Amino acid sequence: MTSAKLEKILHQAEKQCADNGARLTHKRRHILTILAASDSPLSAYEIADHYREQHSENIPVMSVYRMLDFLAQNNLVHKLSSTNKFIACAHIACSHSHEIPQFLICDKCHHVREVGINREVISALQESVGTVDFQLNSPQLELHGLCENCR
């Protein structure tokens, strides 16, 4: 990732946090930077390791989890529940509205691609499961398979 693109992402993240009445602290910014620069999703432990390598400072994993929760609440990162790993939102620097994010996860190389699904599809899914008295807690789908390079 180019430094110009990373700066654009971080600038938009700061603006998004400010719009939500929150603050992107230095440590939160560093965590977001680690995720934005990564080619694959990272666990909180992996993020703590990267942080220590880059800043010569230990950061408790519980602190990383709290920062990740903050970043997720502000729509800056996504948690992949099936792998318990995190990725930076692919659309932080965009100024237009997006569809519901869904994730295509390669089981071989672990690359993740974020794609959007039309809100009407998610509404239909929620309505369908509602007919059997089931409530979705999250409309996020994580689809596992093989990417183009690994097939």
Secondary structure as the mmCIF struct_conf table of DSSP 4:
data_model
#
loop_
_struct_conf.conf_type_id
_struct_conf.id
_struct_conf.beg_label_comp_id
_struct_conf.beg_label_asym_id
_struct_conf.beg_label_seq_id
_struct_conf.end_label_comp_id
_struct_conf.end_label_asym_id
_struct_conf.end_label_seq_id
HELX_RH_AL_P HELX_RH_AL_P1 SER A 3 ASP A 19
TURN_TY1_P TURN_TY1_P1 ASN A 20 GLY A 21
HELX_RH_AL_P HELX_RH_AL_P2 HIS A 26 ALA A 37
BEND BEND1 ASP A 39 SER A 40
STRN STRN1 LEU A 42 LEU A 42
HELX_RH_AL_P HELX_RH_AL_P3 ALA A 44 HIS A 55
BEND BEND2 SER A 56 SER A 56
HELX_RH_AL_P HELX_RH_AL_P4 VAL A 61 GLN A 73
TURN_TY1_P TURN_TY1_P2 ASN A 74 ASN A 75
BEND BEND3 LEU A 76 LEU A 76
STRN STRN2 VAL A 77 LEU A 80
TURN_TY1_P TURN_TY1_P3 SER A 81 ASN A 84
STRN STRN3 LYS A 85 ALA A 88
TURN_TY1_P TURN_TY1_P4 ALA A 90 ALA A 93
BEND BEND4 HIS A 96 HIS A 96
STRN STRN4 ILE A 100 CYS A 106
TURN_TY1_P TURN_TY1_P5 ASP A 107 CYS A 109
STRN STRN5 VAL A 112 ILE A 117
HELX_RH_AL_P HELX_RH_AL_P5 ARG A 119 GLY A 130
TURN_TY1_P TURN_TY1_P6 THR A 131 ASP A 133
BEND BEND5 ASN A 137 ASN A 137
STRN STRN6 GLU A 142 GLY A 145
TURN_TY1_P TURN_TY1_P7 GLU A 148 CYS A 150
#
